[in-house]
């Protein structure tokens, strides 16, 4: 992977995380939304791995995948799946 593509992917991930944080701050219920996003992201990661026997798509469960799924929620899990597919 080229350096420009890595920089672009990092910029997109940072922009997405910033957009999620700004929308949560504007809703004035930051803690509740952060907790709900974290729980739904970890549940999505579990669902992907549970259905991996049927679909063949599995993600490794480690600190990075748990952090991304907890911080970004289900969109983060989808991004992890896309990155795993594209970088394989």
PyMOL commands that set and color helices and strands:
alter all, ss='L'
color gray80, all
select helices_A, chain A and resi 3-27+30-50+52-55+63-72+74-86
alter helices_A, ss='H'
color red, helices_A
deselect
rebuild
show_as cartoon
